[in-house]
Amino acid sequence: MKRHMVWLVIPFGVMISWMYTMLEQVGASAENPFEGGANDVPIAQIGRMIEVETRELLGDTDLLPLLRPKNNIIL
């Protein structure tokens, strides 16, 4: 049985190296959350919401429209 276990090294080695490669790619994509990609923090939308709500509290009636998504992405 021990002689046949050696062949399991190849699939497990490939699986572990794939796992570390994917972990590296996820880490690289999460390094800068304000880059403007599809999975990033919508900082422009958050800033616009804060501005609109602050102007509402101050009684301003000339409010800016909220940002609309382009291709289902809000930047």
N, C-alpha and C positions, 0 to 999 in steps of 0.2 A: 504494500500500500504506500509506503514512503517514497518509492520510486515514481509513482504516478502523481504525487502531490507537487512535485517540482513543476509540472506543467501549469499549475494554478498560479504560479508566480507571474506569468505573463499577463493574464487577464486582470489580476488584482493590481499589478504594477501600472497597467494602462488606466484602470479605474481611479486609482489614487492620484496619478499625475493629471488626469482630466479634472478631478475634483480641485486640486490646487490651482490649475490653470483657470478654471471658472471662478474660483474665489478671488484670484488676482484681478480678473476682468471686472467683477462686481465691485471690488475695492477701488479700482481705477475710475469707474463710472461714478462712484459715490464721493470721490475726493473733493469735487467742486459742485455743490448743489445749486449754485446760482449761475450756471453756465448758459442756460437757456434751452436745454434739451427737454424732451418729452417727459422725463421722470424727475425733473428738477423742481425746486420750490418756486411757486409762482409769485415771486417777489414784487413784480409790477402790479399784479392784481391785489396783493395784500396792501401795498402802498396806496393804491387808488381807493380801496375800501376805507382805509384809515382817513384819507383826505375827505372823502364824501361824508363819512360819519361825523367828522370834526366840523365840517361846514354846516351839516344839519343841526348840530348842537349849538352852533353860533347863530343859527337862524338865517343862513344864506339860502336863497331860493334858486340861484344860478348854479346848479350842481353839474358836475361832469358825469357823463355816462360811464357805467362800468365797462371794463374791457370784455370783449367777446372772444371766445375761442376761435382760433384759426386751425383748421384740420384737427379739431378736438384737442388742441393744446392751448393752454393759457400761459403766456410768458410773463 
